[in-house]
Amino acid sequence: MTLVRLTLFLTALFAATHAFAARQAAPVNESEARLALESILDLWRDGNYDALYERTSITGGGSREAFARRLAGASRRPACCWEKMQEVRVTVRGTDSVSVRATFGLEGGPGGTDHVTRAIRLVREDGVWKAARADILALAGEKRTTYRYVKREGNAGQ
């Protein structure tokens, strides 16, 4: 009886190990990650903030509406066409994570199109590449509001 149990246990263990090995993540395709970031920037440029929110990963607080408000009121947005992304370098960070460093063309500056070089983190969630929400907001020129306590002179003890 114990031999039967041992055989069943080993068979189940082998099957689970085999299934886990077969389910390993697909290798990162750098051009796929680059195209995903371009489509994310196009959503932002077109003002499709709901779809853009779905293509971002949670790296900052805030609701969908607050995200849309911040981007709609931002001083910059991606430029069109060839100015959108230049000098692109994709660095693989893990099986589902890359960093895309590029020079981004951003409209809305005082002299027309500004160019900013920075990295955007992308993660693959359920087969879809998503940009870090904080990176998109930083690219837009939006920063998180920070509060600082300032002690006033003359109010001590009141």
Disulfide bonds with the S-S distance in Angstrom:
none
